[in-house]
Amino acid sequence: MDIKNEKWFSRLFDYVGVPESVFPKIKSESDDYGMTDVFGVPIPITGVIADQQSALFAQGCTKPGSVKCTNGTGSFLDINIGTTFTTSHGGVDTLIGWKLGDTTTYAVEGFAAVTGSAVQWLRDGVKFIQKSSDIEALAASVEDTNGVYFVPGLIGLITPYQDPFARGLIIGITRGTTEAHIARATLEAIAFRIKDILNIVVDQGIEISEIKIDGGASENNLLAQMIADYCNASVLRPESVEATSLGAALMAAMYMGDITLDEVERVTASDAVFTPNIDSRRREEEYKIWKEAVTRSLNWIKH
């Protein structure tokens, strides 16, 4: 789709030899999509939206510069860039956030493929923990990583490295290293990957003061604090971290006139706030060392 002009790419139809008439009409996220009777009564379908855009909307990120980070098996960082289309660079992608009436809101998005799934690897692969939620207590049982750094390149590294040949790396291990140090390094790595993406948009002139988080991994308080510390931004978490389904519901409610855009942010108020708690010298030094570890993981599978 040509997101700048909001229409299908005509060259695509010519290339594949399929007429444009067989493709569906492009509609806004808050619109009339017909009815369903799957629950035994007629129900209008008035909200259809992709998962990350839905979470961005549900988090009340309706103003330019507002940011949300969905942390599941991977992490998606999305930033509202307003109503003017801008070509992105540096490894993030421009996409349509949503269209309400005649107004289109754009966003940029970066993706870290392995964040929460790194915790799953600690659980299933090396059996450090029994449940994913156990990592918080294990990581909090030590004050630092004791010089251990983890690069979560288990299936390569995407934004901003774009290297499918990178592989996971744990470095700095000594005889004093414990499971707790590796667990803490894993959580720090998630925060560093989010910082990787955030740095791209900051370099493009977008000022970030707060990040709204959602997704199952965001329930981890220690991880939320690390994101605040290493991204140097307040981290806000709603009472329910299942923002994606809420966003679709809000889009449907917008079309039906049950809620206004100004009311969306109040509906999704934050339940917990985490503020940066480390000094800038430590923040940048730890990130610098971790980036050195990243360079050693890149292009590991030769091609």
C-alpha positions in Angstrom: 0.0 0.0 0.0 1.1 3.6 -0.8 0.7 5.0 2.7 1.5 8.5 1.7 -1.3 8.7 -0.9 -3.5 6.1 0.9 -4.1 3.9 -2.1 -2.9 0.6 -3.5 0.4 0.6 -5.5 -0.8 0.4 -9.1 2.6 -1.1 -10.2 1.9 -4.1 -7.9 -1.2 -5.0 -9.8 0.7 -4.8 -13.1 3.5 -6.9 -11.7 1.4 -9.8 -10.4 -1.2 -9.5 -13.1 -4.1 -9.1 -10.8 -6.8 -6.4 -11.3 -7.2 -3.8 -8.6 -10.9 -4.6 -8.4 -10.3 -7.8 -6.5 -8.6 -6.0 -3.7 -10.7 -4.6 -0.8 -11.6 -0.9 -0.5 -9.2 0.9 1.8 -11.1 2.3 4.8 -10.2 4.1 8.0 -9.8 2.3 11.3 -13.0 3.7 12.7 -15.6 3.0 10.1 -18.6 0.9 9.2 -17.4 -2.6 8.4 -20.8 -4.3 8.4 -22.5 -6.5 11.0 -21.8 -9.8 12.7 -24.2 -12.2 14.5 -21.5 -14.5 15.9 -22.9 -14.0 19.4 -26.5 -14.5 18.4 -27.4 -10.9 18.1 -26.6 -8.2 15.4 -23.4 -6.4 16.4 -21.9 -3.6 14.2 -18.2 -3.9 13.4 -16.9 -0.3 13.6 -13.3 -0.7 14.7 -10.6 -2.4 12.7 -6.9 -1.6 13.5 -3.5 -3.3 13.4 -2.1 -4.5 16.8 0.7 -2.0 17.4 -1.3 1.0 16.1 -4.1 -0.2 18.4 -1.8 -0.2 21.4 -0.5 3.3 20.5 -4.1 4.6 20.4 -5.1 2.8 23.6 -2.2 4.3 25.4 -3.5 7.7 24.6 -0.6 8.6 22.4 -2.7 10.9 20.3 -0.3 13.8 20.2 3.0 14.1 18.2 6.0 12.9 20.1 4.0 10.5 22.4 5.5 7.1 22.6 4.4 3.6 23.6 6.5 0.4 23.9 4.7 -3.0 23.7 6.8 -5.7 25.4 5.9 -9.2 24.6 8.1 -11.9 23.0 9.5 -8.9 21.1 9.3 -5.2 21.7 7.6 -2.7 19.4 8.4 1.0 19.9 5.9 3.3 18.2 6.0 7.1 18.1 3.2 9.4 17.0 4.7 11.8 14.4 1.6 13.8 13.7 -0.4 14.4 10.5 2.4 15.0 8.1 3.9 12.1 6.2 7.7 11.8 6.8 10.0 9.3 5.3 11.8 7.5 8.1 15.4 6.3 8.1 17.9 4.6 10.4 16.0 1.3 10.6 12.6 2.6 11.7 9.5 2.5 9.5 6.8 5.1 8.8 3.3 3.7 9.0 -0.2 5.0 9.3 -1.2 5.1 12.9 -4.9 5.7 12.2 -7.3 7.8 10.2 -10.2 9.5 11.9 -12.6 11.3 9.5 -10.3 13.1 7.0 -7.3 13.3 9.3 -4.5 10.7 9.1 -2.1 10.3 11.9 1.3 8.8 11.1 3.8 6.9 13.3 7.3 5.5 13.2 8.1 2.0 14.5 11.1 0.1 15.4 11.2 -3.6 16.4 13.4 -5.7 18.7 12.5 -9.3 17.8 13.9 -11.0 21.0 13.1 -9.4 24.3 10.5 -11.3 26.3 11.5 -14.4 24.4 15.0 -14.1 25.8 13.3 -14.6 29.2 11.5 -17.6 27.8 14.9 -19.0 26.8 16.1 -18.6 30.4 13.0 -20.5 31.4 12.8 -23.2 28.7 16.3 -23.4 27.3 18.6 -23.2 30.3 16.0 -23.8 33.1 17.1 -20.8 35.2 13.5 -20.1 36.2 10.2 -22.1 36.3 7.9 -19.2 35.2 8.8 -16.1 33.2 7.6 -13.9 36.1 10.3 -15.5 38.3 13.0 -13.5 36.5 12.2 -10.3 38.4 13.0 -11.8 41.9 16.1 -13.6 40.5 17.5 -10.5 38.8 16.7 -8.3 41.8 18.6 -10.7 44.2 21.9 -9.1 43.0 22.7 -5.4 42.8 24.3 -5.5 39.3 25.3 -8.0 36.6 28.9 -8.3 37.9 30.2 -7.3 34.5 28.0 -9.7 32.5 26.4 -8.4 29.3 23.8 -10.3 27.2 23.1 -9.6 23.5 19.7 -11.1 22.7 20.5 -11.9 19.1 18.9 -15.4 19.3 17.4 -15.0 15.8 19.5 -12.1 14.6 19.2 -8.4 15.4 16.7 -6.1 13.7 16.4 -2.4 14.4 18.9 -0.7 13.9 21.4 -3.4 13.0 19.4 -5.3 10.3 21.6 -8.3 10.8 19.9 -11.7 10.5 23.3 -13.3 10.9 23.9 -12.0 14.4 23.6 -14.5 17.2 23.1 -14.3 21.0 26.1 -13.6 23.2 26.7 -13.7 26.9 30.1 -12.1 27.8 31.9 -11.1 30.9 31.4 -14.5 32.7 33.8 -15.3 35.5 33.8 -18.0 38.2 31.7 -15.6 40.3 28.9 -15.3 37.7 25.6 -16.7 38.9 22.2 -17.3 37.3 21.0 -14.1 38.9 23.7 -12.0 37.1 22.7 -13.5 33.8 19.0 -12.9 34.6 19.7 -9.3 35.4 21.9 -8.9 32.3 18.9 -10.2 30.2 16.6 -7.6 31.6 19.2 -4.9 31.0 19.6 -6.1 27.4 15.9 -5.6 26.8 16.2 -2.0 28.1 19.3 -1.5 25.9 17.4 -2.8 22.8 14.6 -0.3 23.4 17.2 2.5 23.8 18.7 1.4 20.5 15.4 2.2 18.8 14.7 5.3 20.8 18.1 6.8 19.9 17.1 6.7 16.2 14.0 8.9 16.6 15.8 11.2 19.0 18.5 11.7 16.4 15.7 12.7 14.0 14.8 15.6 16.3 11.9 14.0 18.2 12.1 14.8 21.9 11.0 12.0 24.2 10.2 12.6 27.9 8.0 9.6 28.7 7.3 6.1 27.4 4.0 4.3 27.9 4.5 0.6 28.2 2.2 -2.4 27.7 2.3 -6.1 26.9 2.9 -9.0 29.3 6.6 -8.4 29.9 5.8 -4.8 31.1 4.3 -6.2 34.3 7.9 -6.7 35.4 8.7 -3.7 37.7 12.5 -4.2 37.5 12.4 -4.1 33.7 10.1 -1.0 33.8 12.7 0.7 36.0 15.6 -0.3 33.8 13.8 1.1 30.7 13.3 4.4 32.6 17.0 4.4 33.7 18.6 3.6 30.4 16.2 5.5 28.2 16.3 8.5 30.5 12.5 8.9 30.4 9.6 8.4 32.7 7.9 5.1 32.1 4.1 4.9 32.5 2.2 1.7 32.8 -1.6 1.4 32.7 -3.6 -0.8 35.1 -4.2 -3.3 32.3 -1.2 -4.0 30.0 -3.5 -5.6 27.3 -3.6 -2.3 25.3 -4.1 -3.9 21.9 -7.7 -5.1 22.4 -8.6 -1.9 24.2 -7.5 0.2 21.2 -9.8 -1.7 18.8 -12.7 -1.2 21.3 -11.9 2.5 21.5 -11.9 2.8 17.7 -15.3 1.2 17.6 -16.6 3.5 20.3 -15.3 6.5 18.4 -17.4 5.6 15.3 -20.5 5.0 17.4 -20.0 8.4 19.1 -19.6 6.9 22.6 -16.2 8.6 23.1 -14.2 11.5 21.7 -10.5 11.8 20.9 -10.0 14.1 23.8 -11.4 11.5 26.2 -9.2 8.7 25.0 -6.2 9.7 27.1 -8.3 10.0 30.2 -9.7 6.5 29.7 -6.2 5.0 29.6 -4.6 6.8 32.6 -1.4 5.3 34.0 -1.4 3.2 37.1 2.3 3.1 37.8 5.2 5.5 37.0 8.9 4.8 37.0 11.4 7.6 36.8 15.1 7.5 35.9 17.2 6.7 38.9 20.8 6.5 37.6 23.2 9.2 36.6 24.0 10.0 33.0 27.6 8.8 33.3 26.6 5.3 34.4 23.8 5.2 31.8 26.1 5.9 28.9 29.0 3.9 30.1 26.9 0.7 30.6 25.3 1.2 27.2 28.7 1.8 25.5 30.1 -1.5 26.9 26.9 -3.4 25.8 27.3 -1.9 22.3 30.8 -3.3 22.2 29.4 -6.7 23.0 26.9 -6.2 20.2 29.7 -5.7 17.7 31.1 -9.1 18.6 27.7 -10.8 17.9 27.2 -9.3 14.5 27.6 -11.3 11.3 28.4 -14.4 13.4 26.8 -16.7 10.8 29.0 -15.9 7.7 27.2 -15.4 4.4 
